[in-house]
C-alpha cells in the first residue's frame, strides 16, 4: 500500500517556477503579505541545513525577522518564515500580517535581512546553539504519541523510509557553516523573488517597491 501511495505522489511533469507579483484588493483590516523563493524538495539532503537556516532567519520569536520587524520596529502583528517541500520542488515563504501603511518599510527590512544572510550568516556559536534548539524541540516532540505517528506516517508515505531518533539527531549535527552558506546562495536569488498580498493594496506598486529594495 505504501508503494502504491508513493507512485501516486510522483510528479507527472517537470515543475517550472516563474517569479510573479499578485496583489488582491480586499476590504480587511490587515494586509497579508507573502514573499517566496523556489526551494528544496522533500527528502533533500539539505533539509536539515534549511531547518537550521530557517530557525535563525524567521522560524521563531528569537529569529532575525521577528526581532527586527516586530520587536525593534513594531511593523507587523505577525512575521515568520517557513519551507514547504513537495515531491519535486519546494517553496521558501516569508509571511507578515501588517497595516497597509507599513508595507513599504516591512518589505525593505525583509530584503535587508535576506541580504544580511549573505554577509553576516552565522557564527560557530550561533550554529551550535541553533542545532541544540532543534534537537531539544525534536526530543520534546517524542513525548507526544500523535506527533510520533504523524512523523512516521509522513516519512513512510513520502520517502518510503524512516529515520530513528539517533539518525535524525546525527543529521542535525552534520550541518556546517559551509552548508548553510551554500544554501543561502542557492535559495535567496533575488531574481527569483515572488510576492503575493491580500488586503487594502489597491494601487500599490509592488513591482517598483521590489525593484528599489533589491
N, C-alpha and C positions, 0 to 999 in steps of 0.2 A: 504493500500500500504506500509506503514511503517513497519507493522508486517511482511509482506512478505519479505521486504528487510532485516530485522534483521535475519529472519530464514535462508536466503541465506548466510548471513555472518557468521553464526555459524560454528565453526570448525568441520570438518568431522573426524578428527583424533587427537590424542594427540601429541603435538609438542615436539620433542626431540632435545635439544641443545647439540651440540658436539663441544668443542673447536677445533680450527683449525688455521693453518697459510697458507695463499695463497699469493704468490708473482708472478706477471705477468710482465716480462720484456717488456718494450716498449720505443721506441726512442722518448721521450718527454723531455722537459726541466726540469720540476718539477717531484718530486715523490709525489704521492697522497697516504697518509697513513691513515688507519683507524684501531682503536683498539676498541674492543667491549666486552660487558658483557651481559648475559641474564638479562632482566629487568621485569617491571610490565606490566600487560595487561591494555587495555583501560577500563576506569570505575573503576579502583582500588581506594580504599580509600587512597592509598599512593601517588596518582598523584600530589597532591598539595605539599606534602613533597618533592617529587622529583623535582618539579618546583623550590622550594627554593634551594635545594641542587645543581641543575644544574646551577642556576644563579650564585652561589658562585664559583662553580668549573670551569665551562668553557662556561657559557652562554652569555658572552658579553665582551666588552673591559676592564671592570674593574675586570673580573674574574681572578682567580689564574693562570689558564693555560695561558691566554693571557699575563698577566703581567710577568710571569716567562719566558715563551718560546719566545715570540715575543719582548716584551719591554726590559726585562733585558738581554736576551742572543742573541736576533736577529736571531733566528734559523729558523723561519718559516714565510712564506708570510701570511699564514692564519692558525689559530688554534682555535678550539672551540669544544664543546660537545653538544649533544642533545639526546633526548629519542624518540624512535619510539614505539608506543603502538599498539598492534593488539588485536583481539578478545580474544585470549587465552594466549598471551605472549607478551614480549616486548624486545627491544634491546637498550642498552645504548651505544652510539658511541662517540669516541673521534677522531676528524679528524684533519689532518695537511697537508698543502702543503709546500714542502720544497725542498732544493737542496739535491742531493744524499749524499754528504759528511756530511750532518747534521743529518742523520737518527739516528745514534747510540746515540748521545747526547740527541736528542729530545725524543727518547723512554725512556731513563733513567730518564729524567726530568719529563716526564708524569707519570711514575711509582712512582717517588718520591712524586709527588703531590697527587697521589692516596693514598699512604701510609700516607701522612700528614693528610688526612681527618680523619684517624682513631685515630691520636694522637693529632691533633690540628684542630678540626672541626669548630665549630662556637661559638662565644660568644653570650650572650643575646643581646648585642647591634647590632652585625652583623646580627643576626636573625631578629631583629626588622626592621633594615634598608632594608634588602632584601625583607621582606614582604611588606613594604611600596612601594618599587620599583615595585614589581609585581602588587600590587593593582593600582598604578598610571598608569602603562602600560595598564592594563585592562580597566580602566576608559577612557583613551585616545582612546582606540580602539572602544569604544562605539560611537565615533563621526563619524565612518565610517559605512554607511549602508551596504556595501558589506561585511565588517568584521562581522557585527552582523548577517546577513543572513547566512554566511558561518558557523559561530559558532552554530547557531540554527539548521541548517540542519545536521551538523555532529553529534550533541548531540542527535537529534531525531532519526536519522538513526542508529547510532552505539549503543546508550544507551537506546533508547526509552523513554527519559525524557529530560527535560531542566531545568537548574538552573537559577534562577533570579540573577541579579547583586548582590543583597544583600546576597543571599545564597552563591555565589561564593566567595565573599569577606570574608564571615564568614568561609568558608573552608580554605582560606589562613591564616586567623587569628588563626585558630586552630592548626597550625603547631607548634610543640615544639622542643626543642633541643634533647630531648629523642627520638622523632620520626625520626629526621634527622640522629642521630647517629645509630639508628636501621637499617635505610635504607642503610646507608654506609656499614654496616657489611653484609647486605643481598645482595647488588649488587656487591660490589668490592671484589669478591673472586678471587684471582689471579690464582687459578687453573682453572677458567672458562674463562680466557682471550683468545680472538681470535684476529688475526691480518691479515689485507689484505693490499697489497701495489702494486701500478702500477707505472712504470717508469723505470729508469735506475738502476735496482736492480739485475741484472744478477750476480749470485754467492754470493749474500749477505746472510749470515746465520742468519735469523731472530730467529730461534729456539735457537741458542746459546745466542743471544742478550737478549731474554726474560728470559732465564734461569738465566743468570748472573744478570739481573736487578732485578729479584724477590728476 
